[in-house]
Amino acid sequence: MNLFIYKLQLNARYHDFSTWDEQVQKAFAEHAQYLQEGITKGILTIVGRTDTVLKDNFGIVVFQAENIDLAHEYMNADPAVKHGVMNAMVYPFKQLTVTDAAKKWNVW
């Protein structure tokens, strides 16, 4: 298995909360479920997002896949990406180290 990271950023048309209809809210609920399933299955290793204004906010998902094609497939199956609520890019990722402090984060 190889590590990959996908970066998620809210589609610009949703920077205003007034544009968040039931479809967008459903996509976010399905996105959260998709990520939780990935954690449960041991596919995802780190999931998080920045905590700033919507237009600057982005999330990352560090995950395992056999190759870049399967990494793209996994990313594109994310409901937030599939429904166009978020734009995403996938990259190969090399973990260099994890500090003892980072091992204790467990903030989710």
C-alpha positions as CSV (number, residue, x, y, z in Angstrom):
1,M,0.0,0.0,0.0
2,N,1.1,3.6,-0.7
3,L,0.1,6.8,1.0
4,F,-1.8,9.6,-0.7
5,I,-3.3,12.8,0.3
6,Y,-6.3,14.6,-1.1
7,K,-6.9,18.2,-0.5
8,L,-10.5,19.4,-0.5
9,Q,-11.7,22.9,-1.0
10,L,-15.2,24.2,-1.0
11,N,-16.5,25.1,-4.4
12,A,-16.7,28.9,-4.7
13,R,-20.4,28.9,-5.3
14,Y,-20.9,27.7,-1.7
15,H,-18.8,30.3,0.1
16,D,-22.1,31.9,1.1
17,F,-24.1,29.8,3.5
18,S,-27.3,31.1,1.9
19,T,-26.5,28.8,-1.1
20,W,-26.5,25.7,1.0
21,D,-29.7,23.9,0.1
22,E,-30.8,20.4,1.1
23,Q,-28.6,18.8,-1.6
24,V,-25.5,20.5,-0.3
25,Q,-26.3,19.5,3.3
26,K,-27.0,15.9,2.2
27,A,-23.6,15.8,0.4
28,F,-21.8,17.0,3.6
29,A,-23.6,14.4,5.7
30,E,-22.7,11.6,3.2
31,H,-19.1,13.0,3.1
32,A,-18.8,12.7,6.9
33,Q,-20.2,9.2,6.7
34,Y,-17.7,8.3,3.9
35,L,-14.8,9.5,6.0
36,Q,-16.0,7.7,9.0
37,E,-16.3,4.5,7.0
38,G,-12.7,5.0,5.7
39,I,-11.4,5.4,9.3
40,T,-13.3,2.2,10.4
41,K,-11.9,0.2,7.5
42,G,-8.4,1.4,8.2
43,I,-8.0,3.2,4.8
44,L,-7.7,6.7,6.2
45,T,-4.9,7.7,8.6
46,I,-5.4,11.5,9.0
47,V,-8.5,13.6,8.3
48,G,-8.8,17.3,9.2
49,R,-9.5,20.8,8.0
50,T,-8.4,24.3,8.6
51,D,-10.4,26.5,10.9
52,T,-10.8,29.8,9.0
53,V,-13.3,31.6,6.8
54,L,-15.1,29.5,4.2
55,K,-13.4,30.9,1.2
56,D,-9.9,30.1,2.6
57,N,-10.8,26.8,4.4
58,F,-9.6,23.4,3.1
59,G,-9.4,19.9,4.3
60,I,-7.0,17.0,3.9
61,V,-7.4,13.3,3.9
62,V,-4.3,11.1,4.2
63,F,-5.1,7.6,3.0
64,Q,-3.8,4.3,1.7
65,A,-4.3,3.0,-1.9
66,E,-2.5,0.6,-4.1
67,N,-1.7,3.2,-6.8
68,I,-2.5,6.7,-8.1
69,D,-5.4,5.5,-10.2
70,L,-7.1,3.9,-7.2
71,A,-6.3,7.0,-5.1
72,H,-8.2,9.1,-7.7
73,E,-11.0,6.6,-7.7
74,Y,-11.3,6.8,-3.9
75,M,-11.2,10.6,-3.8
76,N,-13.7,10.9,-6.6
77,A,-16.1,8.6,-4.7
78,D,-16.2,11.1,-1.8
79,P,-19.8,12.4,-1.9
80,A,-18.7,16.0,-1.5
81,V,-16.5,15.7,-4.6
82,K,-18.9,13.5,-6.5
83,H,-21.7,16.1,-6.0
84,G,-19.5,19.1,-6.9
85,V,-19.7,20.7,-3.4
86,M,-15.9,20.4,-3.0
87,N,-13.1,20.5,-5.5
88,A,-10.3,18.0,-4.8
89,M,-6.7,17.1,-5.8
90,V,-4.8,14.0,-5.0
91,Y,-1.1,13.7,-4.5
92,P,1.3,10.9,-3.5
93,F,2.4,11.4,0.1
94,K,5.5,10.4,2.0
95,Q,5.2,10.4,5.8
96,L,8.6,11.3,7.2
97,T,8.0,11.1,10.9
98,V,5.3,11.4,13.5
99,T,6.2,13.0,16.8
100,D,5.1,11.7,20.2
101,A,3.1,14.8,20.6
102,A,1.2,14.2,17.4
103,K,0.5,10.6,18.5
104,K,-1.4,12.0,21.4
105,W,-3.6,14.5,19.4
106,N,-6.6,12.2,19.1
107,V,-9.0,15.2,18.9
108,W,-11.7,13.4,16.9
